[in-house]
Amino acid sequence: MISGEPVSAGSFAEVSEADGNLLIGSGKAVVALTAKKPAPVEVTEQAQPAPASAKPARKAKAVTSELPTKD
């Protein structure tokens, strides 16, 4: 019994801090580890996906040919 309510052995129950301390202190209960629930996600108007950007064109290499000059 927890706060006047029947509770089955091995079940999970959410209790006040005072009741929890009493039950844990007397060896009748243990703290259950729980995973945090993810925050609710608000659904809004769907945005259009951004278009895939084209790769920029490669720069042409500057080809210079220096010819030896005769002085």
Rosetta blueprint (number, residue, H / E / L):
1 M L
2 I E
3 S L
4 G L
5 E E
6 P L
7 V L
8 S L
9 A L
10 G L
11 S L
12 F L
13 A L
14 E L
15 V L
16 S L
17 E H
18 A H
19 D H
20 G H
21 N H
22 L H
23 L H
24 I H
25 G H
26 S L
27 G L
28 K L
29 A L
30 V L
31 V L
32 A L
33 L L
34 T L
35 A L
36 K L
37 K L
38 P L
39 A L
40 P L
41 V L
42 E L
43 V L
44 T L
45 E L
46 Q L
47 A L
48 Q L
49 P L
50 A L
51 P L
52 A L
53 S L
54 A L
55 K L
56 P L
57 A L
58 R L
59 K L
60 A L
61 K L
62 A L
63 V L
64 T L
65 S L
66 E L
67 L L
68 P L
69 T L
70 K L
71 D L
